[in-house]
Amino acid sequence: MRSYHVYIPTNVSRNVMYVGVSNNLKQRVAEHRAGTGGAFTKRYRVNTLVYAEEYEWIEEAIAREKQIKGWSRSKKDALVETINPTWADLLAPMAFKGPLLRSG
């Protein structure tokens, strides 16, 4: 079974966020970190994964991505803090204890 992820990376100073969808979260974050994930994420060095949700259907993931993109920055911040109050890099070894992904 394939799964899809809505994810939010940020930059080191946490002043820029990106909201995206991927069917291979680890690979997509690796692309962002390598500077090959897209112009926006490359320009602003948005490569620290701070939030992710998993979906079974791509249509659900895309709808959720659009919903989150329409939110204010403060609402996105609050969403991240529901599972990651310290804004730790969720893919860094030992940076975050607890579930990596939240099922939407």
SVG drawing of the C-alpha trace seen along z (x, -y; Angstrom):
<svg xmlns="http://www.w3.org/2000/svg" viewBox="-9 -35 32 37">
<polyline fill="none" stroke="black" stroke-width="0.4" points="0.0,0.0 1.3,-3.4 1.1,-6.3 1.3,-10.1 2.6,-12.7 1.7,-16.3 4.9,-17.8 6.2,-21.1 9.9,-21.9 11.4,-25.2 14.8,-26.9 17.3,-27.2 15.9,-30.5 12.3,-29.2 11.1,-32.4 10.1,-30.5 7.9,-27.5 7.0,-25.3 4.0,-23.0 4.2,-20.1 3.0,-16.6 5.2,-13.6 4.8,-9.8 8.4,-9.4 9.0,-11.7 12.6,-10.8 13.7,-11.2 11.9,-14.5 13.4,-16.0 16.8,-14.7 16.2,-16.6 15.4,-19.8 18.6,-19.4 20.6,-18.8 19.2,-22.0 17.3,-20.0 13.9,-20.1 12.7,-23.2 13.5,-26.9 11.7,-28.2 13.2,-25.6 16.6,-26.0 16.5,-29.8 15.4,-30.0 17.2,-26.8 14.0,-25.2 15.2,-21.8 14.4,-21.0 11.3,-18.7 9.2,-19.9 5.8,-18.4 4.2,-15.5 0.9,-13.8 0.3,-10.5 -2.6,-9.7 -3.7,-6.6 -5.2,-8.6 -3.4,-11.3 -6.7,-13.3 -6.9,-13.6 -3.2,-14.6 -3.6,-17.3 -6.8,-18.6 -5.0,-18.9 -2.0,-20.6 -4.3,-23.2 -6.1,-23.7 -2.8,-24.2 -1.4,-26.5 -4.5,-28.8 -3.8,-29.2 -2.2,-32.1 1.4,-31.7 0.3,-31.6 -2.1,-28.7 0.6,-26.8 3.0,-27.4 0.3,-26.0 -0.1,-22.9 3.6,-22.2 3.7,-22.6 0.9,-20.0 3.4,-17.2 6.8,-19.1 6.8,-21.8 10.6,-22.3 10.6,-22.4 13.2,-19.6 14.2,-18.1 12.0,-15.0 14.5,-13.2 17.6,-13.9 18.8,-11.0 17.7,-11.3 16.3,-14.8 12.7,-13.9 11.3,-11.2 7.8,-10.0 5.9,-9.4 7.5,-10.7 4.3,-11.0 0.8,-11.9 -2.0,-10.2 -4.6,-12.8"/>
</svg>
